[in-house]
Amino acid sequence: MEKLALQDALDELSSAEEFLDYFEIPYEPAVVQVNRLHILQRFHDYIEREPAAGEGEAQRSAHYRALLERAYRDFVASDARTEKVFRVFHMHEPKTVFVPVNEILR
């Protein structure tokens, strides 16, 4: 893939593999295949929590590369259920509710 300017690349890239390839981060395809959405969401979360401090494209690119590599490593050492990236993993167990028969027959 031709090296695009950082913002153009971020706008064009869509898969976890494309992001990892763009930032030249070596990865295990099996890890990415199982966790691609989780890796990208974690990367997004890291960017929101730790915005790039430098103004230059090279500094921002290095910062984003480090964040993406950290997001990927999170799932090399762990799994989606443990990391709980998405809100669905934070939901409580279903609750049992009692409804009396006379309430149903109204």
N, C-alpha and C positions, 0 to 999 in steps of 0.2 A: 504494500500500500504506500502511495506517495505521502510524504510527510507534509501535513497541512499545518497552517497556523493554529495555535492552541484553541482559540475560540471557535474557529471553523471546524476543527476536528471534534470538539465537544458537541457541536451542533449536528455533525454528520454521523458520528459513531452511534451504534445502537446496541450491539451485543457486548457482553462482558469480554468475550474473546477479542473483539475489535479494540476495546479500551486497553486491555492488557497488551495486545500487540502494538498499539500506538505508543504506549509508554514503555515498551520493550521490557515488560515484566515476564520472566519465565513462569510458566504455570503448568500444572497437571490437568490435562483435559477432563479427566474423570471428576476432579474436584469442582471445576467450573461447570460442567454439565449438570451436576446435581444442585449447585448453589448459585447459579448465575444471577437470578433476580435478587437474592439476598446480598451478594457481593456488590451489585450496583446500588442497591438501596443503602447499604452500609457506607459505601463510598460517598453517596449523596449526603448522608447524615454527617459524615466526617467533614465534608466541605462546608456544610452549614455551621457546624460547631467551631471549625478552625479555618476561617477564610484566609486566603493567601494574603500575606502581609506585604510582599514585594510588588512593586509596580511593573517590573520587567517581565516579559513573557517567559524568559528562561527561569526566573525565580518561581513564577506561578506554576510552570510546567513541572519543575522539580518538586514543588510542594504537592501538587496533585498526584504526581507519580508516587510519592511517599504515602499519601493517603490511600490510594488505590492498592498499593502493595500491602498496606496494613489491613485493609478490608479483605483482600484475598487471603492473607495469612490467618485472619480470624477464623476462616472456614477450613483451612488446612488442619488447624489444631482442634477444631470444634465442629459443631453441626448446627443446622438451622434451628432446631428445637431448643438447643442450649443458648444460642445467641439471641433468639427472640427479636429479630429485626422488625417484623411486621406486627401490627396491632393485634391481629388474630391470635398470636401466641400469648398475648397479655390478657385475653378474655378469661373470665372466671368460668368454672364448670357450670353446666346448666343447673338450674334450681328446680326443685320439685314444688309445685304449687297445688294446694288442696282446693278444689272447687266442689261445694256441696251439690248433691243431685238436684235439690230444689232450686238452685241458682241456674242450672242448666235448663230445667223445664219451664222456666218463666216465659 
